[in-house]
């Protein structure tokens, strides 16, 4: 299952706080069917059938396709300078 680093959890929390107060910050990762690529968005709760990865007080919601792709991956974040980004590593 996907692993989430502390830096990634901190970035998810920060983005969720700026967007509004859901009960628990969450990031949804799905496979975009048009481009066959991963897509991320903020979410307040898991959709039916999604896998939930918890790291501290944040959650990552994975569609079944995304969960299969990310089984052995780690979600990292880089927050250097004025720009923040997520990236995946093996």
HTML snippet that shows the backbone in 3Dmol.js (N, CA, C, O; Angstrom):
<script src="https://3Dmol.org/build/3Dmol-min.js"></script>
<div id="view" style="width:600px;height:400px;position:relative"></div>
<script>
const pdb = `
ATOM      1  N   UNK A   1       0.849  -1.190   0.000  1.00  0.00           N
ATOM      2  CA  UNK A   1       0.000   0.000   0.000  1.00  0.00           C
ATOM      3  C   UNK A   1       0.883   1.238   0.000  1.00  0.00           C
ATOM      4  O   UNK A   1       2.009   1.198   0.495  1.00  0.00           O
ATOM      5  N   UNK A   2       0.396   2.307  -0.536  1.00  0.00           N
ATOM      6  CA  UNK A   2       1.097   3.579  -0.610  1.00  0.00           C
ATOM      7  C   UNK A   2       1.567   4.024   0.775  1.00  0.00           C
ATOM      8  O   UNK A   2       0.831   3.911   1.755  1.00  0.00           O
ATOM      9  N   UNK A   3       2.795   4.528   0.845  1.00  0.00           N
ATOM     10  CA  UNK A   3       3.339   5.115   2.068  1.00  0.00           C
ATOM     11  C   UNK A   3       3.364   6.630   1.884  1.00  0.00           C
ATOM     12  O   UNK A   3       3.655   7.116   0.791  1.00  0.00           O
ATOM     13  N   UNK A   4       3.062   7.376   2.942  1.00  0.00           N
ATOM     14  CA  UNK A   4       3.037   8.836   2.892  1.00  0.00           C
ATOM     15  C   UNK A   4       4.098   9.372   3.851  1.00  0.00           C
ATOM     16  O   UNK A   4       4.092   9.028   5.033  1.00  0.00           O
ATOM     17  N   UNK A   5       5.005  10.207   3.355  1.00  0.00           N
ATOM     18  CA  UNK A   5       6.042  10.785   4.209  1.00  0.00           C
ATOM     19  C   UNK A   5       5.467  11.910   5.072  1.00  0.00           C
ATOM     20  O   UNK A   5       4.364  12.399   4.826  1.00  0.00           O
ATOM     21  N   UNK A   6       6.230  12.305   6.076  1.00  0.00           N
ATOM     22  CA  UNK A   6       5.794  13.420   6.935  1.00  0.00           C
ATOM     23  C   UNK A   6       5.640  14.697   6.131  1.00  0.00           C
ATOM     24  O   UNK A   6       4.691  15.453   6.338  1.00  0.00           O
ATOM     25  N   UNK A   7       6.566  14.943   5.212  1.00  0.00           N
ATOM     26  CA  UNK A   7       6.493  16.156   4.392  1.00  0.00           C
ATOM     27  C   UNK A   7       5.233  16.161   3.529  1.00  0.00           C
ATOM     28  O   UNK A   7       4.593  17.202   3.379  1.00  0.00           O
ATOM     29  N   UNK A   8       4.870  15.014   2.962  1.00  0.00           N
ATOM     30  CA  UNK A   8       3.656  14.924   2.147  1.00  0.00           C
ATOM     31  C   UNK A   8       2.419  15.129   3.013  1.00  0.00           C
ATOM     32  O   UNK A   8       1.488  15.824   2.605  1.00  0.00           O
ATOM     33  N   UNK A   9       2.398  14.538   4.196  1.00  0.00           N
ATOM     34  CA  UNK A   9       1.261  14.712   5.107  1.00  0.00           C
ATOM     35  C   UNK A   9       1.118  16.185   5.502  1.00  0.00           C
ATOM     36  O   UNK A   9       0.005  16.705   5.574  1.00  0.00           O
ATOM     37  N   UNK A  10       2.227  16.842   5.751  1.00  0.00           N
ATOM     38  CA  UNK A  10       2.200  18.263   6.115  1.00  0.00           C
ATOM     39  C   UNK A  10       1.650  19.103   4.972  1.00  0.00           C
ATOM     40  O   UNK A  10       0.860  20.018   5.205  1.00  0.00           O
ATOM     41  N   UNK A  11       2.057  18.806   3.736  1.00  0.00           N
ATOM     42  CA  UNK A  11       1.556  19.554   2.582  1.00  0.00           C
ATOM     43  C   UNK A  11       0.067  19.299   2.366  1.00  0.00           C
ATOM     44  O   UNK A  11      -0.674  20.236   2.069  1.00  0.00           O
ATOM     45  N   UNK A  12      -0.381  18.074   2.505  1.00  0.00           N
ATOM     46  CA  UNK A  12      -1.815  17.764   2.376  1.00  0.00           C
ATOM     47  C   UNK A  12      -2.608  18.552   3.420  1.00  0.00           C
ATOM     48  O   UNK A  12      -3.630  19.160   3.103  1.00  0.00           O
ATOM     49  N   UNK A  13      -2.132  18.537   4.659  1.00  0.00           N
ATOM     50  CA  UNK A  13      -2.808  19.260   5.742  1.00  0.00           C
ATOM     51  C   UNK A  13      -2.882  20.752   5.432  1.00  0.00           C
ATOM     52  O   UNK A  13      -3.927  21.377   5.610  1.00  0.00           O
ATOM     53  N   UNK A  14      -1.778  21.316   4.971  1.00  0.00           N
ATOM     54  CA  UNK A  14      -1.722  22.742   4.651  1.00  0.00           C
ATOM     55  C   UNK A  14      -2.690  23.107   3.526  1.00  0.00           C
ATOM     56  O   UNK A  14      -3.402  24.106   3.622  1.00  0.00           O
ATOM     57  N   UNK A  15      -2.719  22.309   2.469  1.00  0.00           N
ATOM     58  CA  UNK A  15      -3.641  22.560   1.353  1.00  0.00           C
ATOM     59  C   UNK A  15      -5.095  22.454   1.801  1.00  0.00           C
ATOM     60  O   UNK A  15      -5.933  23.268   1.413  1.00  0.00           O
ATOM     61  N   UNK A  16      -5.387  21.449   2.618  1.00  0.00           N
ATOM     62  CA  UNK A  16      -6.760  21.246   3.093  1.00  0.00           C
ATOM     63  C   UNK A  16      -7.200  22.388   3.997  1.00  0.00           C
ATOM     64  O   UNK A  16      -8.354  22.812   3.939  1.00  0.00           O
ATOM     65  N   UNK A  17      -6.299  22.890   4.828  1.00  0.00           N
ATOM     66  CA  UNK A  17      -6.644  24.007   5.718  1.00  0.00           C
ATOM     67  C   UNK A  17      -6.956  25.262   4.912  1.00  0.00           C
ATOM     68  O   UNK A  17      -7.857  26.019   5.272  1.00  0.00           O
ATOM     69  N   UNK A  18      -6.226  25.490   3.834  1.00  0.00           N
ATOM     70  CA  UNK A  18      -6.475  26.660   2.979  1.00  0.00           C
ATOM     71  C   UNK A  18      -7.794  26.533   2.225  1.00  0.00           C
ATOM     72  O   UNK A  18      -8.453  27.535   1.948  1.00  0.00           O
ATOM     73  N   UNK A  19      -8.181  25.290   1.889  1.00  0.00           N
ATOM     74  CA  UNK A  19      -9.395  25.059   1.102  1.00  0.00           C
ATOM     75  C   UNK A  19     -10.667  25.114   1.936  1.00  0.00           C
ATOM     76  O   UNK A  19     -11.743  25.381   1.401  1.00  0.00           O
ATOM     77  N   UNK A  20     -10.563  24.870   3.214  1.00  0.00           N
ATOM     78  CA  UNK A  20     -11.741  24.829   4.080  1.00  0.00           C
ATOM     79  C   UNK A  20     -11.610  23.710   5.073  1.00  0.00           C
ATOM     80  O   UNK A  20     -10.782  22.817   4.894  1.00  0.00           O
ATOM     81  N   UNK A  21     -12.408  23.735   6.116  1.00  0.00           N
ATOM     82  CA  UNK A  21     -12.220  22.784   7.214  1.00  0.00           C
ATOM     83  C   UNK A  21     -13.002  21.475   7.107  1.00  0.00           C
ATOM     84  O   UNK A  21     -14.056  21.353   7.732  1.00  0.00           O
ATOM     85  N   UNK A  22     -12.524  20.487   6.334  1.00  0.00           N
ATOM     86  CA  UNK A  22     -13.165  19.172   6.443  1.00  0.00           C
ATOM     87  C   UNK A  22     -12.808  18.557   7.788  1.00  0.00           C
ATOM     88  O   UNK A  22     -11.865  19.005   8.440  1.00  0.00           O
ATOM     89  N   UNK A  23     -13.529  17.560   8.202  1.00  0.00           N
ATOM     90  CA  UNK A  23     -13.271  16.959   9.506  1.00  0.00           C
ATOM     91  C   UNK A  23     -11.880  16.356   9.580  1.00  0.00           C
ATOM     92  O   UNK A  23     -11.226  16.447  10.619  1.00  0.00           O
ATOM     93  N   UNK A  24     -11.415  15.744   8.504  1.00  0.00           N
ATOM     94  CA  UNK A  24     -10.042  15.235   8.406  1.00  0.00           C
ATOM     95  C   UNK A  24      -9.543  15.542   7.010  1.00  0.00           C
ATOM     96  O   UNK A  24     -10.207  15.211   6.027  1.00  0.00           O
ATOM     97  N   UNK A  25      -8.369  16.175   6.906  1.00  0.00           N
ATOM     98  CA  UNK A  25      -7.858  16.494   5.573  1.00  0.00           C
ATOM     99  C   UNK A  25      -7.666  15.233   4.742  1.00  0.00           C
ATOM    100  O   UNK A  25      -7.242  14.200   5.259  1.00  0.00           O
ATOM    101  N   UNK A  26      -7.972  15.320   3.472  1.00  0.00           N
ATOM    102  CA  UNK A  26      -7.808  14.163   2.609  1.00  0.00           C
ATOM    103  C   UNK A  26      -7.382  14.536   1.210  1.00  0.00           C
ATOM    104  O   UNK A  26      -7.743  15.594   0.694  1.00  0.00           O
ATOM    105  N   UNK A  27      -6.608  13.653   0.599  1.00  0.00           N
ATOM    106  CA  UNK A  27      -6.171  13.811  -0.774  1.00  0.00           C
ATOM    107  C   UNK A  27      -6.667  12.602  -1.555  1.00  0.00           C
ATOM    108  O   UNK A  27      -6.422  11.462  -1.162  1.00  0.00           O
ATOM    109  N   UNK A  28      -7.356  12.847  -2.647  1.00  0.00           N
ATOM    110  CA  UNK A  28      -7.849  11.757  -3.490  1.00  0.00           C
ATOM    111  C   UNK A  28      -6.896  11.590  -4.674  1.00  0.00           C
ATOM    112  O   UNK A  28      -6.525  12.566  -5.325  1.00  0.00           O
ATOM    113  N   UNK A  29      -6.505  10.345  -4.944  1.00  0.00           N
ATOM    114  CA  UNK A  29      -5.682  10.027  -6.112  1.00  0.00           C
ATOM    115  C   UNK A  29      -6.451   9.022  -6.956  1.00  0.00           C
ATOM    116  O   UNK A  29      -6.843   7.957  -6.479  1.00  0.00           O
ATOM    117  N   UNK A  30      -6.660   9.380  -8.213  1.00  0.00           N
ATOM    118  CA  UNK A  30      -7.386   8.514  -9.150  1.00  0.00           C
ATOM    119  C   UNK A  30      -6.584   8.411 -10.443  1.00  0.00           C
ATOM    120  O   UNK A  30      -5.644   9.174 -10.664  1.00  0.00           O
ATOM    121  N   UNK A  31      -6.961   7.466 -11.289  1.00  0.00           N
ATOM    122  CA  UNK A  31      -6.375   7.348 -12.620  1.00  0.00           C
ATOM    123  C   UNK A  31      -7.293   8.085 -13.584  1.00  0.00           C
ATOM    124  O   UNK A  31      -8.476   7.764 -13.700  1.00  0.00           O
ATOM    125  N   UNK A  32      -6.739   9.074 -14.274  1.00  0.00           N
ATOM    126  CA  UNK A  32      -7.486   9.831 -15.279  1.00  0.00           C
ATOM    127  C   UNK A  32      -7.680   8.921 -16.492  1.00  0.00           C
ATOM    128  O   UNK A  32      -6.701   8.567 -17.148  1.00  0.00           O
ATOM    129  N   UNK A  33      -8.915   8.535 -16.806  1.00  0.00           N
ATOM    130  CA  UNK A  33      -9.139   7.573 -17.892  1.00  0.00           C
ATOM    131  C   UNK A  33      -8.786   8.119 -19.277  1.00  0.00           C
ATOM    132  O   UNK A  33      -8.460   7.348 -20.180  1.00  0.00           O
ATOM    133  N   UNK A  34      -8.846   9.426 -19.448  1.00  0.00           N
ATOM    134  CA  UNK A  34      -8.544  10.018 -20.746  1.00  0.00           C
ATOM    135  C   UNK A  34      -7.051   9.955 -21.058  1.00  0.00           C
ATOM    136  O   UNK A  34      -6.654   9.666 -22.187  1.00  0.00           O
ATOM    137  N   UNK A  35      -6.228  10.229 -20.041  1.00  0.00           N
ATOM    138  CA  UNK A  35      -4.773  10.286 -20.254  1.00  0.00           C
ATOM    139  C   UNK A  35      -4.030   9.109 -19.625  1.00  0.00           C
ATOM    140  O   UNK A  35      -2.814   8.991 -19.779  1.00  0.00           O
ATOM    141  N   UNK A  36      -4.750   8.240 -18.921  1.00  0.00           N
ATOM    142  CA  UNK A  36      -4.147   7.098 -18.241  1.00  0.00           C
ATOM    143  C   UNK A  36      -3.032   7.542 -17.301  1.00  0.00           C
ATOM    144  O   UNK A  36      -1.992   6.890 -17.199  1.00  0.00           O
ATOM    145  N   UNK A  37      -3.266   8.672 -16.607  1.00  0.00           N
ATOM    146  CA  UNK A  37      -2.285   9.224 -15.681  1.00  0.00           C
ATOM    147  C   UNK A  37      -2.946   9.437 -14.328  1.00  0.00           C
ATOM    148  O   UNK A  37      -4.171   9.395 -14.209  1.00  0.00           O
ATOM    149  N   UNK A  38      -2.127   9.664 -13.314  1.00  0.00           N
ATOM    150  CA  UNK A  38      -2.671   9.907 -11.981  1.00  0.00           C
ATOM    151  C   UNK A  38      -3.125  11.346 -11.855  1.00  0.00           C
ATOM    152  O   UNK A  38      -2.521  12.255 -12.424  1.00  0.00           O
ATOM    153  N   UNK A  39      -4.202  11.543 -11.100  1.00  0.00           N
ATOM    154  CA  UNK A  39      -4.750  12.858 -10.859  1.00  0.00           C
ATOM    155  C   UNK A  39      -5.033  12.986  -9.369  1.00  0.00           C
ATOM    156  O   UNK A  39      -5.490  12.032  -8.740  1.00  0.00           O
ATOM    157  N   UNK A  40      -4.766  14.161  -8.798  1.00  0.00           N
ATOM    158  CA  UNK A  40      -4.976  14.401  -7.363  1.00  0.00           C
ATOM    159  C   UNK A  40      -5.949  15.546  -7.160  1.00  0.00           C
ATOM    160  O   UNK A  40      -6.011  16.483  -7.955  1.00  0.00           O
ATOM    161  N   UNK A  41      -6.712  15.448  -6.069  1.00  0.00           N
ATOM    162  CA  UNK A  41      -7.584  16.544  -5.660  1.00  0.00           C
ATOM    163  C   UNK A  41      -7.849  16.407  -4.162  1.00  0.00           C
ATOM    164  O   UNK A  41      -7.675  15.329  -3.593  1.00  0.00           O
ATOM    165  N   UNK A  42      -8.265  17.490  -3.533  1.00  0.00           N
ATOM    166  CA  UNK A  42      -8.635  17.433  -2.119  1.00  0.00           C
ATOM    167  C   UNK A  42     -10.013  16.819  -1.989  1.00  0.00           C
ATOM    168  O   UNK A  42     -10.858  16.979  -2.871  1.00  0.00           O
ATOM    169  N   UNK A  43     -10.240  16.119  -0.894  1.00  0.00           N
ATOM    170  CA  UNK A  43     -11.534  15.475  -0.675  1.00  0.00           C
ATOM    171  C   UNK A  43     -11.826  15.422   0.820  1.00  0.00           C
ATOM    172  O   UNK A  43     -10.909  15.312   1.634  1.00  0.00           O
ATOM    173  N   UNK A  44     -13.100  15.501   1.175  1.00  0.00           N
ATOM    174  CA  UNK A  44     -13.508  15.444   2.580  1.00  0.00           C
ATOM    175  C   UNK A  44     -13.674  14.009   3.073  1.00  0.00           C
ATOM    176  O   UNK A  44     -13.545  13.742   4.268  1.00  0.00           O
ATOM    177  N   UNK A  45     -13.963  13.077   2.145  1.00  0.00           N
ATOM    178  CA  UNK A  45     -14.148  11.686   2.562  1.00  0.00           C
ATOM    179  C   UNK A  45     -13.924  10.756   1.372  1.00  0.00           C
ATOM    180  O   UNK A  45     -13.900  11.184   0.218  1.00  0.00           O
ATOM    181  N   UNK A  46     -13.763   9.480   1.685  1.00  0.00           N
ATOM    182  CA  UNK A  46     -13.546   8.477   0.648  1.00  0.00           C
ATOM    183  C   UNK A  46     -14.839   8.217  -0.118  1.00  0.00           C
ATOM    184  O   UNK A  46     -15.933   8.257   0.444  1.00  0.00           O
ATOM    185  N   UNK A  47     -14.688   7.952  -1.400  1.00  0.00           N
ATOM    186  CA  UNK A  47     -15.819   7.533  -2.222  1.00  0.00           C
ATOM    187  C   UNK A  47     -15.988   6.023  -2.056  1.00  0.00           C
ATOM    188  O   UNK A  47     -15.045   5.340  -1.657  1.00  0.00           O
ATOM    189  N   UNK A  48     -17.164   5.498  -2.352  1.00  0.00           N
ATOM    190  CA  UNK A  48     -17.364   4.046  -2.252  1.00  0.00           C
ATOM    191  C   UNK A  48     -16.316   3.280  -3.052  1.00  0.00           C
ATOM    192  O   UNK A  48     -16.048   3.608  -4.208  1.00  0.00           O
ATOM    193  N   UNK A  49     -15.727   2.265  -2.435  1.00  0.00           N
ATOM    194  CA  UNK A  49     -14.751   1.417  -3.093  1.00  0.00           C
ATOM    195  C   UNK A  49     -13.316   1.905  -3.046  1.00  0.00           C
ATOM    196  O   UNK A  49     -12.408   1.194  -3.476  1.00  0.00           O
ATOM    197  N   UNK A  50     -13.097   3.110  -2.528  1.00  0.00           N
ATOM    198  CA  UNK A  50     -11.728   3.619  -2.458  1.00  0.00           C
ATOM    199  C   UNK A  50     -10.979   3.025  -1.269  1.00  0.00           C
ATOM    200  O   UNK A  50     -11.573   2.755  -0.225  1.00  0.00           O
ATOM    201  N   UNK A  51      -9.684   2.826  -1.433  1.00  0.00           N
ATOM    202  CA  UNK A  51      -8.798   2.406  -0.346  1.00  0.00           C
ATOM    203  C   UNK A  51      -8.399   3.661   0.408  1.00  0.00           C
ATOM    204  O   UNK A  51      -8.230   4.720  -0.196  1.00  0.00           O
ATOM    205  N   UNK A  52      -8.246   3.553   1.726  1.00  0.00           N
ATOM    206  CA  UNK A  52      -7.873   4.699   2.549  1.00  0.00           C
ATOM    207  C   UNK A  52      -6.522   4.430   3.204  1.00  0.00           C
ATOM    208  O   UNK A  52      -6.336   3.421   3.884  1.00  0.00           O
ATOM    209  N   UNK A  53      -5.582   5.352   2.987  1.00  0.00           N
ATOM    210  CA  UNK A  53      -4.270   5.306   3.633  1.00  0.00           C
ATOM    211  C   UNK A  53      -4.257   6.439   4.647  1.00  0.00           C
ATOM    212  O   UNK A  53      -4.527   7.589   4.300  1.00  0.00           O
ATOM    213  N   UNK A  54      -3.943   6.120   5.897  1.00  0.00           N
ATOM    214  CA  UNK A  54      -3.919   7.126   6.956  1.00  0.00           C
ATOM    215  C   UNK A  54      -2.479   7.376   7.383  1.00  0.00           C
ATOM    216  O   UNK A  54      -1.693   6.442   7.543  1.00  0.00           O
ATOM    217  N   UNK A  55      -2.148   8.646   7.564  1.00  0.00           N
ATOM    218  CA  UNK A  55      -0.836   9.040   8.060  1.00  0.00           C
ATOM    219  C   UNK A  55      -1.051  10.170   9.050  1.00  0.00           C
ATOM    220  O   UNK A  55      -1.281  11.315   8.660  1.00  0.00           O
ATOM    221  N   UNK A  56      -0.973   9.841  10.334  1.00  0.00           N
ATOM    222  CA  UNK A  56      -1.284  10.849  11.350  1.00  0.00           C
ATOM    223  C   UNK A  56      -2.732  11.254  11.238  1.00  0.00           C
ATOM    224  O   UNK A  56      -3.628  10.413  11.310  1.00  0.00           O
ATOM    225  N   UNK A  57      -2.966  12.554  11.061  1.00  0.00           N
ATOM    226  CA  UNK A  57      -4.342  13.049  10.987  1.00  0.00           C
ATOM    227  C   UNK A  57      -4.829  13.285   9.560  1.00  0.00           C
ATOM    228  O   UNK A  57      -5.891  13.873   9.360  1.00  0.00           O
ATOM    229  N   UNK A  58      -4.064  12.833   8.563  1.00  0.00           N
ATOM    230  CA  UNK A  58      -4.516  12.992   7.179  1.00  0.00           C
ATOM    231  C   UNK A  58      -4.859  11.636   6.580  1.00  0.00           C
ATOM    232  O   UNK A  58      -4.446  10.585   7.072  1.00  0.00           O
ATOM    233  N   UNK A  59      -5.625  11.701   5.507  1.00  0.00           N
ATOM    234  CA  UNK A  59      -5.997  10.486   4.790  1.00  0.00           C
ATOM    235  C   UNK A  59      -5.749  10.683   3.298  1.00  0.00           C
ATOM    236  O   UNK A  59      -5.897  11.785   2.770  1.00  0.00           O
ATOM    237  N   UNK A  60      -5.372   9.600   2.634  1.00  0.00           N
ATOM    238  CA  UNK A  60      -5.254   9.593   1.181  1.00  0.00           C
ATOM    239  C   UNK A  60      -6.249   8.555   0.678  1.00  0.00           C
ATOM    240  O   UNK A  60      -6.233   7.404   1.112  1.00  0.00           O
ATOM    241  N   UNK A  61      -7.112   8.972  -0.237  1.00  0.00           N
ATOM    242  CA  UNK A  61      -8.145   8.112  -0.782  1.00  0.00           C
ATOM    243  C   UNK A  61      -7.700   7.663  -2.176  1.00  0.00           C
ATOM    244  O   UNK A  61      -7.448   8.495  -3.048  1.00  0.00           O
ATOM    245  N   UNK A  62      -7.606   6.364  -2.381  1.00  0.00           N
ATOM    246  CA  UNK A  62      -7.116   5.813  -3.645  1.00  0.00           C
ATOM    247  C   UNK A  62      -8.214   5.047  -4.361  1.00  0.00           C
ATOM    248  O   UNK A  62      -8.842   4.160  -3.783  1.00  0.00           O
ATOM    249  N   UNK A  63      -8.445   5.395  -5.631  1.00  0.00           N
ATOM    250  CA  UNK A  63      -9.350   4.573  -6.436  1.00  0.00           C
ATOM    251  C   UNK A  63      -8.710   3.198  -6.574  1.00  0.00           C
ATOM    252  O   UNK A  63      -7.510   3.059  -6.332  1.00  0.00           O
ATOM    253  N   UNK A  64      -9.463   2.194  -6.950  1.00  0.00           N
ATOM    254  CA  UNK A  64      -8.895   0.845  -7.043  1.00  0.00           C
ATOM    255  C   UNK A  64      -7.754   0.792  -8.063  1.00  0.00           C
ATOM    256  O   UNK A  64      -6.757   0.108  -7.834  1.00  0.00           O
ATOM    257  N   UNK A  65      -7.890   1.513  -9.196  1.00  0.00           N
ATOM    258  CA  UNK A  65      -6.815   1.551 -10.194  1.00  0.00           C
ATOM    259  C   UNK A  65      -5.561   2.227  -9.634  1.00  0.00           C
ATOM    260  O   UNK A  65      -4.447   1.749  -9.847  1.00  0.00           O
ATOM    261  N   UNK A  66      -5.746   3.339  -8.918  1.00  0.00           N
ATOM    262  CA  UNK A  66      -4.608   4.043  -8.332  1.00  0.00           C
ATOM    263  C   UNK A  66      -3.947   3.189  -7.254  1.00  0.00           C
ATOM    264  O   UNK A  66      -2.720   3.154  -7.161  1.00  0.00           O
ATOM    265  N   UNK A  67      -4.743   2.502  -6.443  1.00  0.00           N
ATOM    266  CA  UNK A  67      -4.190   1.638  -5.396  1.00  0.00           C
ATOM    267  C   UNK A  67      -3.310   0.551  -5.992  1.00  0.00           C
ATOM    268  O   UNK A  67      -2.258   0.235  -5.439  1.00  0.00           O
ATOM    269  N   UNK A  68      -3.731  -0.028  -7.122  1.00  0.00           N
ATOM    270  CA  UNK A  68      -2.924  -1.059  -7.788  1.00  0.00           C
ATOM    271  C   UNK A  68      -1.605  -0.489  -8.298  1.00  0.00           C
ATOM    272  O   UNK A  68      -0.566  -1.141  -8.188  1.00  0.00           O
ATOM    273  N   UNK A  69      -1.634   0.712  -8.851  1.00  0.00           N
ATOM    274  CA  UNK A  69      -0.417   1.333  -9.378  1.00  0.00           C
ATOM    275  C   UNK A  69       0.554   1.756  -8.282  1.00  0.00           C
ATOM    276  O   UNK A  69       1.767   1.771  -8.493  1.00  0.00           O
ATOM    277  N   UNK A  70       0.020   2.099  -7.113  1.00  0.00           N
ATOM    278  CA  UNK A  70       0.849   2.698  -6.063  1.00  0.00           C
ATOM    279  C   UNK A  70       1.171   1.747  -4.919  1.00  0.00           C
ATOM    280  O   UNK A  70       1.584   2.188  -3.847  1.00  0.00           O
ATOM    281  N   UNK A  71       0.991   0.467  -5.131  1.00  0.00           N
ATOM    282  CA  UNK A  71       1.175  -0.525  -4.074  1.00  0.00           C
ATOM    283  C   UNK A  71       2.510  -0.394  -3.356  1.00  0.00           C
ATOM    284  O   UNK A  71       2.547  -0.460  -2.127  1.00  0.00           O
ATOM    285  N   UNK A  72       3.592  -0.212  -4.074  1.00  0.00           N
ATOM    286  CA  UNK A  72       4.920  -0.175  -3.459  1.00  0.00           C
ATOM    287  C   UNK A  72       5.562   1.204  -3.555  1.00  0.00           C
ATOM    288  O   UNK A  72       6.786   1.318  -3.493  1.00  0.00           O
ATOM    289  N   UNK A  73       4.770   2.235  -3.703  1.00  0.00           N
ATOM    290  CA  UNK A  73       5.293   3.592  -3.891  1.00  0.00           C
ATOM    291  C   UNK A  73       5.180   4.400  -2.612  1.00  0.00           C
ATOM    292  O   UNK A  73       4.429   4.054  -1.700  1.00  0.00           O
ATOM    293  N   UNK A  74       5.956   5.503  -2.564  1.00  0.00           N
ATOM    294  CA  UNK A  74       5.934   6.437  -1.442  1.00  0.00           C
ATOM    295  C   UNK A  74       5.610   7.819  -1.976  1.00  0.00           C
ATOM    296  O   UNK A  74       6.215   8.277  -2.945  1.00  0.00           O
ATOM    297  N   UNK A  75       4.644   8.489  -1.336  1.00  0.00           N
ATOM    298  CA  UNK A  75       4.281   9.853  -1.704  1.00  0.00           C
ATOM    299  C   UNK A  75       5.145  10.813  -0.895  1.00  0.00           C
ATOM    300  O   UNK A  75       5.094  10.832   0.334  1.00  0.00           O
ATOM    301  N   UNK A  76       5.940  11.610  -1.606  1.00  0.00           N
ATOM    302  CA  UNK A  76       6.822  12.605  -0.991  1.00  0.00           C
ATOM    303  C   UNK A  76       6.303  13.994  -1.353  1.00  0.00           C
ATOM    304  O   UNK A  76       5.433  14.143  -2.210  1.00  0.00           O
ATOM    305  N   UNK A  77       6.854  15.009  -0.683  1.00  0.00           N
ATOM    306  CA  UNK A  77       6.542  16.393  -1.029  1.00  0.00           C
ATOM    307  C   UNK A  77       7.806  17.225  -0.923  1.00  0.00           C
ATOM    308  O   UNK A  77       8.657  16.986  -0.066  1.00  0.00           O
ATOM    309  N   UNK A  78       7.914  18.198  -1.802  1.00  0.00           N
ATOM    310  CA  UNK A  78       9.013  19.161  -1.769  1.00  0.00           C
ATOM    311  C   UNK A  78       8.388  20.529  -1.572  1.00  0.00           C
ATOM    312  O   UNK A  78       7.557  20.958  -2.374  1.00  0.00           O
ATOM    313  N   UNK A  79       8.775  21.206  -0.527  1.00  0.00           N
ATOM    314  CA  UNK A  79       8.208  22.519  -0.234  1.00  0.00           C
ATOM    315  C   UNK A  79       9.292  23.585  -0.182  1.00  0.00           C
ATOM    316  O   UNK A  79       9.275  24.451   0.693  1.00  0.00           O
ATOM    317  N   UNK A  80      10.228  23.524  -1.111  1.00  0.00           N
ATOM    318  CA  UNK A  80      11.315  24.489  -1.128  1.00  0.00           C
ATOM    319  C   UNK A  80      10.892  25.777  -1.833  1.00  0.00           C
ATOM    320  O   UNK A  80      10.163  25.753  -2.825  1.00  0.00           O
ATOM    321  N   UNK A  81      11.357  26.878  -1.306  1.00  0.00           N
ATOM    322  CA  UNK A  81      11.061  28.167  -1.924  1.00  0.00           C
ATOM    323  C   UNK A  81       9.598  28.527  -1.871  1.00  0.00           C
ATOM    324  O   UNK A  81       8.943  28.328  -0.848  1.00  0.00           O
ATOM    325  N   UNK A  82       9.073  29.058  -2.965  1.00  0.00           N
ATOM    326  CA  UNK A  82       7.686  29.487  -3.035  1.00  0.00           C
ATOM    327  C   UNK A  82       6.789  28.466  -3.710  1.00  0.00           C
ATOM    328  O   UNK A  82       5.614  28.728  -3.966  1.00  0.00           O
ATOM    329  N   UNK A  83       7.352  27.297  -3.996  1.00  0.00           N
ATOM    330  CA  UNK A  83       6.605  26.285  -4.748  1.00  0.00           C
ATOM    331  C   UNK A  83       6.580  24.965  -3.966  1.00  0.00           C
ATOM    332  O   UNK A  83       7.569  24.579  -3.345  1.00  0.00           O
ATOM    333  N   UNK A  84       5.455  24.299  -4.011  1.00  0.00           N
ATOM    334  CA  UNK A  84       5.322  22.984  -3.369  1.00  0.00           C
ATOM    335  C   UNK A  84       4.862  21.972  -4.409  1.00  0.00           C
ATOM    336  O   UNK A  84       4.102  22.301  -5.321  1.00  0.00           O
ATOM    337  N   UNK A  85       5.335  20.733  -4.259  1.00  0.00           N
ATOM    338  CA  UNK A  85       4.917  19.695  -5.200  1.00  0.00           C
ATOM    339  C   UNK A  85       4.996  18.333  -4.552  1.00  0.00           C
ATOM    340  O   UNK A  85       5.789  18.100  -3.640  1.00  0.00           O
ATOM    341  N   UNK A  86       4.157  17.437  -5.041  1.00  0.00           N
ATOM    342  CA  UNK A  86       4.190  16.043  -4.640  1.00  0.00           C
ATOM    343  C   UNK A  86       4.986  15.271  -5.674  1.00  0.00           C
ATOM    344  O   UNK A  86       5.028  15.654  -6.843  1.00  0.00           O
ATOM    345  N   UNK A  87       5.619  14.180  -5.249  1.00  0.00           N
ATOM    346  CA  UNK A  87       6.240  13.262  -6.197  1.00  0.00           C
ATOM    347  C   UNK A  87       6.222  11.866  -5.604  1.00  0.00           C
ATOM    348  O   UNK A  87       6.168  11.689  -4.387  1.00  0.00           O
ATOM    349  N   UNK A  88       6.268  10.886  -6.483  1.00  0.00           N
ATOM    350  CA  UNK A  88       6.239   9.481  -6.081  1.00  0.00           C
ATOM    351  C   UNK A  88       7.601   8.858  -6.279  1.00  0.00           C
ATOM    352  O   UNK A  88       8.302   9.151  -7.248  1.00  0.00           O
ATOM    353  N   UNK A  89       7.970   7.989  -5.344  1.00  0.00           N
ATOM    354  CA  UNK A  89       9.223   7.246  -5.457  1.00  0.00           C
ATOM    355  C   UNK A  89       8.955   5.792  -5.130  1.00  0.00           C
ATOM    356  O   UNK A  89       7.954   5.461  -4.496  1.00  0.00           O
ATOM    357  N   UNK A  90       9.864   4.918  -5.571  1.00  0.00           N
ATOM    358  CA  UNK A  90       9.719   3.491  -5.289  1.00  0.00           C
ATOM    359  C   UNK A  90      10.195   3.200  -3.889  1.00  0.00           C
ATOM    360  O   UNK A  90      10.157   2.050  -3.451  1.00  0.00           O
TER     361      UNK A  90
END
`;
const viewer = $3Dmol.createViewer("view");
viewer.addModel(pdb, "pdb");
viewer.setStyle({}, {cartoon: {color: "spectrum"}});
viewer.zoomTo();
viewer.render();
</script>
